[in-house]
């Protein structure tokens, strides 16, 4: 069985500060990992994904994440937060099938 | 490309009635679609996987007779909540795979449908 754990249900950062959202996973097979963003009352938008190859992946809106197998982590970062980054972020895992397992989400607040 | 729409975006119904939610892939053919349910401030829970032309596969604990899923074409899947009750009130999100593209490992999500049962 696979699982995704997002540390911190709510993260607040100042505008211009580093954004770090944590995601750890458990999987018995090599996983594909995804980060999605959700704005209020909207669906999910893919930020970035890791499948194979380069472990540092870059996504949209200046976000990036690094797959660390030894730490079973896939943390999401952005060097400088913008007000428009305030949203809910979900880490998700796909292992062995096309179904996704989601973490519980982290709400990011950006303080002006 | 890879746009998924849902209709309606929100619906209010009376307890005991049935509600149909449509999920469409607008610019691609989706052999597989997924239905999720999201409670307020919680994550997405997979309800069922819908394959075109065959019966949906429901996750454990999801009542297949209550949540009827039909995937009659490569661009349309429907979720019907039968005899809805207030506890069925939730945000329902669908997603679709585009298997013939270079992004076959992704799911493309619709904007969601807010269901409120009075």
gemmi code that builds the backbone of each chain (N, CA, C; Angstrom):
import gemmi

chains = {
    "A": [
        ("UNK", (0.845, -1.193, 0.000), (0.000, 0.000, 0.000), (0.880, 1.243, 0.000)),
        ("UNK", (0.353, 2.298, -0.554), (1.120, 3.526, -0.611), (0.425, 4.625, 0.168)),
        ("UNK", (1.186, 5.593, 0.588), (0.624, 6.708, 1.333), (1.448, 7.961, 1.104)),
        ("UNK", (0.802, 9.092, 1.367), (1.450, 10.383, 1.233), (1.177, 11.186, 2.492)),
        ("UNK", (2.227, 11.742, 3.049), (2.107, 12.554, 4.251), (2.609, 13.959, 3.971)),
        ("UNK", (1.757, 14.921, 4.176), (2.162, 16.320, 4.040), (2.272, 16.902, 5.446)),
        ("UNK", (3.455, 17.362, 5.760), (3.711, 17.914, 7.087), (3.274, 19.367, 7.138)),
        ("UNK", (2.347, 19.646, 8.034), (1.849, 21.002, 8.170), (0.616, 21.206, 7.330)),
        ("UNK", (-0.520, 21.331, 7.976), (-1.762, 21.555, 7.246), (-1.872, 23.016, 6.815)),
        ("UNK", (-1.112, 23.885, 7.495), (-1.175, 25.308, 7.187), (0.222, 25.911, 7.327)),
        ("UNK", (0.688, 26.564, 6.276), (1.989, 27.231, 6.281), (1.791, 28.697, 5.907)),
        ("UNK", (2.402, 29.559, 6.683), (2.343, 30.999, 6.396), (3.743, 31.521, 6.119)),
        ("UNK", (3.870, 32.291, 5.068), (5.150, 32.902, 4.741), (4.904, 34.364, 4.380)),
        ("UNK", (5.932, 35.156, 4.519), (5.851, 36.549, 4.093), (6.095, 36.641, 2.602)),
        ("UNK", (5.492, 37.630, 1.992), (5.719, 37.844, 0.569), (7.214, 38.056, 0.326)),
        ("UNK", (7.745, 37.331, -0.653), (9.169, 37.414, -0.960), (10.006, 36.381, -0.242)),
        ("UNK", (9.448, 35.695, 0.724), (10.184, 34.687, 1.481), (10.143, 33.341, 0.781)),
        ("UNK", (11.024, 32.453, 1.233), (11.083, 31.102, 0.684), (9.823, 30.314, 1.058)),
        ("UNK", (9.319, 29.577, 0.083), (8.209, 28.666, 0.325), (8.755, 27.248, 0.375)),
        ("UNK", (8.418, 26.512, 1.419), (8.810, 25.105, 1.552), (7.608, 24.322, 2.047)),
        ("UNK", (7.105, 23.451, 1.200), (5.996, 22.584, 1.578), (6.507, 21.150, 1.539)),
        ("UNK", (6.278, 20.446, 2.632), (6.898, 19.135, 2.796), (5.963, 17.988, 2.410)),
        ("UNK", (6.549, 16.999, 1.783), (5.800, 15.812, 1.363), (6.700, 14.597, 1.521)),
        ("UNK", (6.221, 13.618, 2.257), (6.899, 12.336, 2.363), (5.963, 11.247, 1.875)),
        ("UNK", (6.538, 10.212, 1.347), (5.696, 9.170, 0.757), (6.167, 7.799, 1.222)),
        ("UNK", (5.274, 6.854, 1.025), (5.599, 5.451, 1.245), (5.068, 4.671, 0.056)),
        ("UNK", (5.939, 3.879, -0.545), (5.524, 3.113, -1.709), (6.397, 1.883, -1.831)),
        ("UNK", (5.783, 0.762, -2.213), (6.520, -0.480, -2.375), (7.134, -0.614, -3.764)),
        ("UNK", (6.736, 0.283, -4.663), (7.292, 0.285, -6.019), (7.760, 1.710, -6.334)),
        ("UNK", (8.644, 1.864, -7.306), (9.082, 3.228, -7.655), (7.895, 4.112, -7.990)),
        ("UNK", (7.762, 5.232, -7.314), (6.572, 6.063, -7.495), (6.749, 7.146, -8.550)),
        ("UNK", (5.622, 7.586, -9.066), (5.552, 8.863, -9.747), (4.968, 9.839, -8.720)),
        ("UNK", (5.499, 11.029, -8.668), (5.060, 11.993, -7.668), (4.623, 13.287, -8.327)),
        ("UNK", (3.607, 13.883, -7.763), (3.007, 15.079, -8.341), (2.732, 16.113, -7.256)),
        ("UNK", (2.788, 17.361, -7.642), (2.275, 18.449, -6.813), (1.194, 19.174, -7.602)),
        ("UNK", (0.052, 19.353, -6.917), (-1.061, 20.079, -7.506), (-1.389, 21.295, -6.642)),
        ("UNK", (-1.955, 22.309, -7.278), (-2.443, 23.479, -6.552), (-3.943, 23.598, -6.786)),
        ("UNK", (-4.649, 23.982, -5.736), (-6.099, 24.161, -5.837), (-6.478, 25.513, -5.258)),
        ("UNK", (-7.129, 26.315, -6.076), (-7.674, 27.581, -5.606), (-9.113, 27.339, -5.159)),
        ("UNK", (-9.650, 28.188, -4.305), (-10.989, 27.955, -3.743), (-12.039, 27.652, -4.807)),
        ("UNK", (-12.774, 26.583, -4.547), (-13.888, 26.167, -5.406), (-13.457, 25.877, -6.845)),
        ("UNK", (-12.229, 25.444, -6.987), (-11.742, 25.072, -8.309), (-11.138, 23.679, -8.268)),
        ("UNK", (-10.894, 23.134, -9.443), (-10.234, 21.847, -9.536), (-8.746, 21.970, -9.288)),
        ("UNK", (-8.035, 20.922, -9.593), (-6.600, 20.883, -9.348), (-5.813, 21.192, -10.612)),
        ("UNK", (-4.743, 21.933, -10.411), (-3.845, 22.263, -11.512), (-2.475, 21.672, -11.208)),
        ("UNK", (-1.912, 20.977, -12.186), (-0.612, 20.359, -11.983), (0.483, 21.419, -11.938)),
        ("UNK", (1.287, 21.369, -10.875), (2.453, 22.252, -10.765), (3.687, 21.611, -11.384)),
        ("UNK", (3.919, 20.357, -11.012), (5.082, 19.631, -11.511), (4.929, 18.167, -11.198)),
        ("UNK", (5.797, 17.369, -11.827), (5.743, 15.939, -11.606), (7.134, 15.342, -11.718)),
        ("UNK", (7.324, 14.256, -11.005), (8.525, 13.446, -11.141), (8.107, 12.054, -11.609)),
        ("UNK", (8.727, 11.611, -12.675), (8.467, 10.245, -13.138), (9.764, 9.455, -13.053)),
        ("UNK", (10.689, 9.727, -13.921), (12.005, 9.101, -13.860), (13.036, 10.147, -14.271)),
        ("UNK", (14.316, 9.805, -14.118), (15.344, 10.722, -14.591), (15.732, 11.748, -13.551)),
        ("UNK", (15.901, 12.969, -13.994), (16.396, 14.036, -13.130), (15.531, 14.172, -11.887)),
        ("UNK", (16.192, 14.220, -10.751), (15.451, 14.237, -9.485), (14.984, 15.633, -9.101)),
        ("UNK", (15.584, 16.657, -9.677), (15.121, 18.022, -9.436), (14.222, 18.420, -10.596)),
        ("UNK", (12.973, 18.643, -10.306), (12.025, 18.968, -11.361), (11.516, 20.386, -11.174)),
        ("UNK", (11.398, 21.056, -12.280), (10.894, 22.425, -12.262), (9.483, 22.456, -12.824)),
        ("UNK", (8.661, 23.286, -12.214), (7.289, 23.365, -12.649), (6.893, 24.775, -13.031)),
        ("UNK", (5.590, 24.993, -13.012), (5.084, 26.305, -13.381), (5.164, 27.264, -12.201)),
        ("UNK", (5.066, 28.535, -12.512), (5.015, 29.590, -11.487), (6.237, 29.626, -10.582)),
        ("UNK", (7.368, 29.141, -11.047), (8.605, 29.220, -10.285), (8.789, 28.145, -9.232)),
        ("UNK", (7.908, 27.188, -9.172), (8.027, 26.100, -8.202), (8.962, 25.008, -8.703)),
        ("UNK", (9.601, 24.347, -7.762), (10.392, 23.176, -8.081), (10.342, 22.196, -6.909)),
        ("UNK", (10.703, 20.962, -7.190), (10.695, 19.935, -6.150), (11.830, 18.958, -6.433)),
        ("UNK", (12.334, 18.364, -5.372), (13.419, 17.398, -5.522), (13.004, 16.051, -4.962)),
        ("UNK", (13.133, 15.052, -5.778), (12.849, 13.677, -5.367), (14.071, 13.125, -4.655)),
        ("UNK", (13.897, 12.739, -3.396), (14.984, 12.155, -2.627), (14.542, 10.776, -2.163)),
        ("UNK", (15.037, 9.784, -2.871), (14.624, 8.411, -2.585), (15.043, 7.987, -1.190)),
        ("UNK", (16.252, 8.359, -0.784), (16.768, 7.931, 0.513), (15.957, 8.505, 1.663)),
        ("UNK", (15.333, 9.650, 1.421), (14.519, 10.290, 2.455), (13.024, 10.115, 2.196)),
        ("UNK", (12.694, 9.433, 1.133), (11.295, 9.257, 0.679), (10.552, 10.589, 0.745)),
        ("UNK", (11.171, 11.600, 0.163), (10.579, 12.930, 0.223), (10.458, 13.544, -1.166)),
        ("UNK", (9.577, 14.501, -1.260), (9.368, 15.237, -2.517), (8.852, 16.621, -2.125)),
        ("UNK", (9.720, 17.379, -1.499), (9.337, 18.696, -0.980), (9.234, 19.737, -2.093)),
        ("UNK", (8.281, 20.615, -1.960), (8.031, 21.670, -2.942), (8.619, 22.984, -2.446)),
        ("UNK", (9.339, 23.684, -3.311), (9.933, 24.954, -2.924), (9.712, 26.015, -3.988)),
        ("UNK", (9.783, 27.260, -3.511), (9.778, 28.413, -4.398), (10.592, 29.488, -3.704)),
        ("UNK", (11.560, 30.073, -4.399), (12.490, 31.000, -3.733), (11.819, 32.224, -3.127)),
        ("UNK", (10.779, 32.721, -3.797), (10.196, 33.980, -3.363), (8.681, 33.918, -3.510)),
        ("UNK", (7.984, 33.961, -2.392), (6.530, 33.831, -2.429), (5.863, 35.083, -2.977)),
        ("UNK", (4.783, 34.838, -3.702), (3.970, 35.921, -4.239), (2.571, 35.776, -3.676)),
        ("UNK", (1.878, 36.875, -3.580), (0.523, 36.828, -3.024), (-0.358, 35.828, -3.774)),
        ("UNK", (-0.144, 35.727, -5.058), (-0.975, 34.835, -5.873), (-0.688, 33.358, -5.602)),
        ("UNK", (0.347, 33.071, -4.806), (0.650, 31.677, -4.469), (-0.244, 31.142, -3.355)),
        ("UNK", (-0.984, 32.011, -2.709), (-1.865, 31.572, -1.626), (-2.924, 30.617, -2.183)),
        ("UNK", (-2.923, 29.390, -1.695), (-3.812, 28.347, -2.217), (-3.595, 27.088, -1.385)),
        ("UNK", (-4.284, 26.035, -1.792), (-4.105, 24.727, -1.168), (-3.215, 23.905, -2.094)),
        ("UNK", (-2.252, 23.208, -1.508), (-1.311, 22.418, -2.301), (-1.403, 20.952, -1.889)),
        ("UNK", (-1.470, 20.111, -2.894), (-1.585, 18.681, -2.658), (-0.424, 17.948, -3.302)),
        ("UNK", (0.172, 17.054, -2.514), (1.166, 16.125, -3.032), (0.438, 14.818, -3.332)),
        ("UNK", (0.795, 14.193, -4.438), (0.119, 12.959, -4.820), (1.125, 11.957, -5.353)),
        ("UNK", (0.754, 10.704, -5.230), (1.640, 9.612, -5.620), (0.889, 8.658, -6.531)),
        ("UNK", (1.582, 8.162, -7.504), (1.052, 7.109, -8.367), (2.047, 5.970, -8.346)),
        ("UNK", (1.544, 4.787, -7.956), (2.453, 3.648, -7.843), (1.799, 2.406, -8.409)),
        ("UNK", (2.227, 1.976, -9.564), (1.774, 0.712, -10.102), (0.475, 0.747, -10.886)),
        ("UNK", (-0.310, 1.768, -10.702), (-1.557, 1.885, -11.464), (-1.725, 3.362, -11.798)),
        ("UNK", (-2.828, 3.676, -12.451), (-3.028, 5.080, -12.798), (-3.775, 5.850, -11.720)),
        ("UNK", (-4.076, 5.194, -10.620), (-4.777, 5.886, -9.543), (-3.801, 6.737, -8.748)),
        ("UNK", (-4.292, 7.856, -8.273), (-3.490, 8.752, -7.461), (-3.894, 8.657, -5.995)),
        ("UNK", (-2.890, 8.698, -5.141), (-3.116, 8.808, -3.702), (-2.664, 10.195, -3.276)),
        ("UNK", (-3.556, 10.928, -2.653), (-3.277, 12.314, -2.285), (-2.923, 12.443, -0.819)),
        ("UNK", (-2.069, 13.408, -0.527), (-1.880, 13.835, 0.846), (-3.059, 14.685, 1.278)),
        ("UNK", (-3.062, 15.090, 2.540), (-4.198, 15.828, 3.076), (-4.189, 17.301, 2.703)),
        ("UNK", (-3.115, 17.737, 2.088), (-3.058, 19.110, 1.623), (-2.425, 20.060, 2.614)),
        ("UNK", (-1.821, 21.109, 2.080), (-1.248, 22.174, 2.892), (-1.767, 23.502, 2.361)),
        ("UNK", (-2.367, 24.241, 3.254), (-2.851, 25.565, 2.864), (-1.724, 26.576, 3.053)),
        ("UNK", (-1.399, 27.245, 1.974), (-0.334, 28.249, 2.010), (-0.949, 29.639, 2.097)),
        ("UNK", (-0.559, 30.381, 3.105), (-0.950, 31.778, 3.233), (0.281, 32.651, 3.010)),
        ("UNK", (0.098, 33.732, 2.281), (1.197, 34.656, 2.020), (0.853, 35.989, 2.661)),
        ("UNK", (1.716, 36.421, 3.541), (1.473, 37.650, 4.301), (2.159, 38.820, 3.617)),
        ("UNK", (1.406, 39.883, 3.337), (2.022, 41.010, 2.634), (3.026, 41.758, 3.507)),
    ],
    "B": [
        ("UNK", (-4.232, 22.366, -24.445), (-4.908, 21.104, -24.615), (-5.175, 20.421, -23.293)),
        ("UNK", (-5.855, 19.284, -23.352), (-6.195, 18.451, -22.202), (-7.087, 19.185, -21.219)),
        ("UNK", (-8.194, 19.673, -21.730), (-9.147, 20.415, -20.895), (-10.302, 19.508, -20.523)),
        ("UNK", (-10.649, 19.557, -19.236), (-11.755, 18.771, -18.705), (-12.784, 19.729, -18.125)),
        ("UNK", (-14.027, 19.527, -18.494), (-15.087, 20.388, -17.972), (-16.050, 19.563, -17.133)),
        ("UNK", (-16.749, 20.227, -16.247), (-17.789, 19.597, -15.451), (-19.030, 20.471, -15.484)),
        ("UNK", (-20.165, 19.793, -15.460), (-21.428, 20.521, -15.443), (-22.429, 19.777, -14.587)),
        ("UNK", (-23.125, 20.444, -13.688), (-23.012, 21.881, -13.421), (-21.822, 22.183, -12.514)),
        ("UNK", (-21.533, 23.441, -12.324), (-20.460, 23.813, -11.406), (-20.968, 23.803, -9.975)),
        ("UNK", (-22.252, 24.033, -9.815), (-22.839, 23.908, -8.481), (-24.306, 23.547, -8.638)),
        ("UNK", (-24.824, 22.803, -7.680), (-26.214, 22.379, -7.724), (-26.735, 22.247, -6.304)),
        ("UNK", (-27.958, 22.689, -6.141), (-28.668, 22.549, -4.863), (-29.900, 21.707, -5.139)),
        ("UNK", (-30.111, 20.687, -4.339), (-31.269, 19.826, -4.559), (-31.904, 19.464, -3.231)),
        ("UNK", (-33.114, 18.960, -3.323), (-33.826, 18.536, -2.123), (-33.463, 17.094, -1.779)),
        ("UNK", (-33.521, 16.792, -0.519), (-33.241, 15.440, -0.059), (-34.186, 14.450, -0.728)),
        ("UNK", (-33.634, 13.342, -1.199), (-34.435, 12.328, -1.838), (-34.432, 12.383, -3.353)),
        ("UNK", (-33.947, 13.466, -3.907), (-33.887, 13.587, -5.365), (-32.546, 13.080, -5.879)),
        ("UNK", (-32.461, 12.914, -7.195), (-31.220, 12.461, -7.819), (-30.581, 13.592, -8.605)),
        ("UNK", (-29.280, 13.583, -8.633), (-28.529, 14.633, -9.314), (-27.493, 14.004, -10.234)),
        ("UNK", (-27.414, 14.514, -11.458), (-26.433, 14.013, -12.411), (-25.359, 15.062, -12.642)),
        ("UNK", (-24.110, 14.621, -12.582), (-22.965, 15.491, -12.842), (-22.235, 14.960, -14.064)),
        ("UNK", (-21.932, 15.844, -15.002), (-21.243, 15.447, -16.222), (-19.777, 15.851, -16.191)),
        ("UNK", (-18.943, 14.991, -16.730), (-17.519, 15.264, -16.861), (-17.144, 15.019, -18.317)),
        ("UNK", (-16.608, 16.034, -18.956), (-16.262, 15.933, -20.380), (-14.805, 16.285, -20.638)),
        ("UNK", (-14.168, 15.484, -21.458), (-12.856, 15.847, -21.971), (-13.097, 16.587, -23.282)),
        ("UNK", (-12.688, 17.843, -23.338), (-13.096, 18.719, -24.441), (-12.238, 18.552, -25.689)),
        ("UNK", (-10.978, 18.238, -25.535), (-10.101, 18.218, -26.698), (-9.266, 16.954, -26.783)),
        ("UNK", (-9.708, 15.904, -26.090), (-9.009, 14.637, -26.197), (-9.958, 13.514, -25.828)),
        ("UNK", (-9.562, 12.310, -26.180), (-10.353, 11.136, -25.848), (-9.805, 10.510, -24.572)),
        ("UNK", (-10.682, 10.285, -23.646), (-10.283, 9.786, -22.338), (-10.850, 8.383, -22.125)),
        ("UNK", (-10.000, 7.393, -22.217), (-10.482, 6.032, -21.984), (-10.748, 5.783, -20.510)),
        ("UNK", (-10.078, 6.535, -19.665), (-10.246, 6.376, -18.228), (-10.531, 7.722, -17.579)),
        ("UNK", (-11.565, 7.740, -16.768), (-11.879, 8.927, -15.976), (-12.013, 8.515, -14.515)),
        ("UNK", (-11.762, 9.447, -13.638), (-11.800, 9.184, -12.207), (-12.761, 10.171, -11.544)),
        ("UNK", (-13.433, 9.694, -10.524), (-14.322, 10.561, -9.742), (-13.809, 10.632, -8.311)),
        ("UNK", (-13.684, 11.871, -7.823), (-13.211, 12.118, -6.472), (-14.265, 12.901, -5.698)),
        ("UNK", (-14.166, 12.756, -4.391), (-15.019, 13.524, -3.508), (-14.112, 14.273, -2.540)),
        ("UNK", (-14.429, 15.518, -2.297), (-13.608, 16.326, -1.408), (-14.497, 17.022, -0.396)),
        ("UNK", (-14.300, 16.673, 0.885), (-15.019, 17.351, 1.947), (-14.274, 18.634, 2.296)),
        ("UNK", (-14.975, 19.582, 2.922), (-14.339, 20.866, 3.229), (-13.019, 20.715, 3.964)),
        ("UNK", (-12.033, 21.385, 3.466), (-10.709, 21.425, 4.071), (-10.077, 20.043, 4.193)),
        ("UNK", (-10.440, 19.150, 3.306), (-9.850, 17.820, 3.317), (-9.315, 17.474, 1.935)),
        ("UNK", (-8.688, 16.324, 1.857), (-8.079, 15.916, 0.602), (-9.103, 15.268, -0.318)),
        ("UNK", (-8.648, 14.918, -1.484), (-9.497, 14.237, -2.450), (-9.498, 12.746, -2.149)),
        ("UNK", (-10.679, 12.164, -2.143), (-10.806, 10.735, -1.946), (-11.349, 10.129, -3.230)),
        ("UNK", (-10.629, 9.173, -3.765), (-11.073, 8.518, -4.985), (-12.326, 7.708, -4.704)),
        ("UNK", (-13.347, 7.955, -5.525), (-14.590, 7.206, -5.389), (-14.608, 6.017, -6.337)),
        ("UNK", (-14.236, 6.269, -7.581), (-14.331, 5.212, -8.574), (-13.493, 5.556, -9.798)),
        ("UNK", (-13.130, 4.502, -10.495), (-12.428, 4.621, -11.776), (-13.385, 4.172, -12.864)),
        ("UNK", (-13.516, 5.015, -13.879), (-14.493, 4.765, -14.931), (-13.770, 4.508, -16.247)),
        ("UNK", (-14.015, 3.363, -16.833), (-13.423, 3.024, -18.116), (-14.504, 2.994, -19.192)),
        ("UNK", (-14.209, 3.609, -20.296), (-15.183, 3.706, -21.376), (-15.658, 2.335, -21.823)),
        ("UNK", (-16.969, 2.171, -21.820), (-17.568, 0.940, -22.313), (-17.617, -0.200, -21.320)),
        ("UNK", (-17.172, 0.028, -20.102), (-17.240, -1.038, -19.105), (-17.718, -0.474, -17.773)),
        ("UNK", (-17.973, -1.360, -16.851), (-18.471, -0.931, -15.550), (-17.366, -0.230, -14.757)),
        ("UNK", (-17.789, 0.711, -13.969), (-16.831, 1.434, -13.129), (-16.328, 0.549, -11.997)),
        ("UNK", (-15.132, 0.843, -11.563), (-14.553, 0.158, -10.407), (-14.618, 1.091, -9.216)),
        ("UNK", (-15.353, 0.674, -8.194), (-15.581, 1.522, -7.037), (-14.571, 1.222, -5.937)),
        ("UNK", (-14.204, 2.250, -5.213), (-13.319, 2.081, -4.064), (-14.118, 1.511, -2.895)),
        ("UNK", (-13.384, 0.908, -2.002), (-14.022, 0.307, -0.842), (-14.789, 1.357, -0.056)),
        ("UNK", (-16.007, 1.022, 0.300), (-16.820, 1.924, 1.091), (-17.706, 2.835, 0.279)),
        ("UNK", (-17.557, 2.846, -1.026), (-18.397, 3.679, -1.886), (-19.556, 2.845, -2.398)),
        ("UNK", (-20.760, 3.319, -2.176), (-21.958, 2.566, -2.571), (-22.205, 2.712, -4.057)),
        ("UNK", (-22.049, 1.649, -4.799), (-22.212, 1.713, -6.241), (-23.658, 1.962, -6.652)),
        ("UNK", (-24.613, 1.572, -5.812), (-26.010, 1.803, -6.154), (-26.437, 3.234, -5.865)),
        ("UNK", (-25.649, 3.913, -5.057), (-25.970, 5.292, -4.738), (-25.257, 6.248, -5.690)),
        ("UNK", (-24.052, 5.916, -6.041), (-23.252, 6.750, -6.931), (-23.085, 6.005, -8.251)),
        ("UNK", (-24.002, 6.272, -9.172), (-24.008, 5.577, -10.450), (-23.083, 6.287, -11.434)),
        ("UNK", (-22.172, 5.523, -12.002), (-21.221, 6.102, -12.939), (-21.403, 5.443, -14.296)),
        ("UNK", (-21.497, 6.298, -15.318), (-21.628, 5.833, -16.692), (-20.571, 6.502, -17.550)),
        ("UNK", (-19.858, 5.713, -18.323), (-18.800, 6.256, -19.194), (-19.100, 5.748, -20.601)),
        ("UNK", (-20.129, 6.336, -21.203), (-20.674, 5.813, -22.452), (-19.867, 6.194, -23.681)),
        ("UNK", (-19.050, 7.230, -23.567), (-18.259, 7.631, -24.730), (-16.855, 8.006, -24.276)),
        ("UNK", (-15.992, 8.236, -25.226), (-14.604, 8.554, -24.902), (-14.417, 9.976, -24.406)),
        ("UNK", (-15.487, 10.746, -24.386), (-15.368, 12.122, -23.932), (-16.336, 12.479, -22.816)),
        ("UNK", (-17.122, 11.517, -22.358), (-18.144, 11.843, -21.366), (-18.281, 10.747, -20.328)),
        ("UNK", (-18.220, 11.154, -19.068), (-18.563, 10.278, -17.953), (-19.552, 11.029, -17.079)),
        ("UNK", (-20.519, 10.303, -16.535), (-21.493, 10.945, -15.666), (-21.534, 10.251, -14.318)),
        ("UNK", (-21.765, 11.049, -13.302), (-21.950, 10.564, -11.939), (-23.341, 10.980, -11.502)),
        ("UNK", (-24.158, 10.007, -11.153), (-25.497, 10.305, -10.654), (-25.569, 9.939, -9.188)),
        ("UNK", (-25.886, 10.923, -8.383), (-26.091, 10.696, -6.957), (-27.577, 10.429, -6.774)),
        ("UNK", (-27.919, 9.204, -6.437), (-29.322, 8.835, -6.337), (-29.820, 9.027, -4.908)),
        ("UNK", (-31.082, 9.445, -4.805), (-31.704, 9.660, -3.499), (-30.735, 10.399, -2.567)),
        ("UNK", (-30.370, 11.577, -3.003), (-29.355, 12.341, -2.272), (-29.844, 12.746, -0.884)),
        ("UNK", (-28.912, 12.756, 0.034), (-29.191, 13.186, 1.400), (-28.167, 14.252, 1.796)),
        ("UNK", (-28.443, 15.001, 2.844), (-27.521, 16.080, 3.231), (-26.065, 15.628, 3.408)),
        ("UNK", (-25.866, 14.407, 3.848), (-24.488, 13.923, 4.032), (-23.757, 13.699, 2.715)),
        ("UNK", (-24.479, 13.741, 1.608), (-23.851, 13.632, 0.287), (-23.334, 14.982, -0.193)),
        ("UNK", (-23.664, 16.028, 0.523), (-23.184, 17.358, 0.153), (-21.659, 17.355, 0.176)),
        ("UNK", (-21.073, 17.794, -0.914), (-19.618, 17.726, -1.031), (-19.195, 18.400, -2.325)),
        ("UNK", (-17.903, 18.407, -2.552), (-17.329, 18.899, -3.793), (-16.879, 17.673, -4.580)),
        ("UNK", (-17.441, 17.489, -5.758), (-17.128, 16.324, -6.577), (-16.249, 16.765, -7.746)),
        ("UNK", (-15.125, 16.085, -7.898), (-14.160, 16.443, -8.938), (-13.889, 15.228, -9.806)),
        ("UNK", (-13.867, 15.441, -11.110), (-13.501, 14.351, -12.001), (-12.137, 14.639, -12.624)),
        ("UNK", (-11.518, 13.597, -13.107), (-10.263, 13.763, -13.843), (-10.253, 12.758, -14.983)),
        ("UNK", (-9.361, 12.974, -15.927), (-9.290, 12.110, -17.089), (-7.847, 11.902, -17.505)),
        ("UNK", (-7.609, 10.729, -18.078), (-6.296, 10.433, -18.630), (-6.342, 10.601, -20.135)),
        ("UNK", (-5.225, 11.050, -20.678), (-5.067, 11.162, -22.112), (-4.001, 10.150, -22.525)),
        ("UNK", (-4.407, 8.904, -22.741), (-3.420, 7.820, -22.871), (-2.552, 7.883, -24.111)),
        ("UNK", (-3.003, 8.568, -25.135), (-2.247, 8.572, -26.384), (-1.269, 9.734, -26.490)),
        ("UNK", (-1.145, 10.488, -25.458), (-0.259, 11.640, -25.489), (1.017, 11.350, -24.723)),
        ("UNK", (1.937, 12.286, -24.780), (3.161, 12.171, -23.997), (2.942, 12.455, -22.528)),
        ("UNK", (1.716, 12.724, -22.158), (1.392, 13.016, -20.760), (0.440, 11.967, -20.228)),
        ("UNK", (0.656, 10.725, -20.669), (-0.252, 9.641, -20.287), (-0.188, 9.316, -18.810)),
        ("UNK", (0.875, 9.758, -18.134), (0.982, 9.454, -16.712), (0.278, 10.494, -15.845)),
        ("UNK", (-0.329, 11.497, -16.464), (-1.009, 12.542, -15.700), (-2.517, 12.334, -15.697)),
        ("UNK", (-3.150, 12.963, -14.740), (-4.606, 13.102, -14.750), (-4.914, 14.588, -14.898)),
        ("UNK", (-5.884, 14.887, -15.728), (-6.313, 16.264, -15.951), (-7.646, 16.456, -15.245)),
        ("UNK", (-7.693, 17.463, -14.399), (-8.826, 17.618, -13.499), (-9.846, 18.632, -14.012)),
        ("UNK", (-11.104, 18.304, -13.765), (-12.163, 19.256, -14.015), (-12.230, 20.279, -12.900)),
        ("UNK", (-13.054, 21.310, -13.068), (-13.142, 22.389, -12.082), (-13.967, 22.037, -10.859)),
        ("UNK", (-14.638, 20.885, -10.870), (-15.399, 20.476, -9.703), (-16.862, 20.894, -9.755)),
        ("UNK", (-17.670, 20.167, -9.006), (-19.100, 20.459, -8.853), (-19.439, 20.488, -7.376)),
        ("UNK", (-19.977, 21.605, -6.938), (-20.385, 21.737, -5.533), (-21.826, 21.280, -5.404)),
        ("UNK", (-22.057, 20.204, -4.671), (-23.410, 19.676, -4.447), (-23.840, 19.997, -3.026)),
        ("UNK", (-24.998, 20.630, -2.927), (-25.602, 20.908, -1.628), (-26.980, 20.268, -1.603)),
        ("UNK", (-27.192, 19.385, -0.640), (-28.474, 18.700, -0.492), (-29.188, 19.260, 0.729)),
        ("UNK", (-30.369, 19.783, 0.492), (-31.114, 20.418, 1.588), (-32.013, 19.419, 2.311)),
    ],
}
model = gemmi.Model(1)
for chain_id, residues in chains.items():
    chain = gemmi.Chain(chain_id)
    for i, (resn, *xyz) in enumerate(residues, 1):
        res = gemmi.Residue()
        res.name, res.seqid = resn, gemmi.SeqId(i, " ")
        for name, pos in zip(("N", "CA", "C"), xyz):
            atom = gemmi.Atom()
            atom.name, atom.element = name, gemmi.Element(name[0])
            atom.pos, atom.b_iso = gemmi.Position(*pos), 0.0
            res.add_atom(atom)
        chain.add_residue(res)
    model.add_chain(chain)
structure = gemmi.Structure()
structure.add_model(model)
structure.setup_entities()
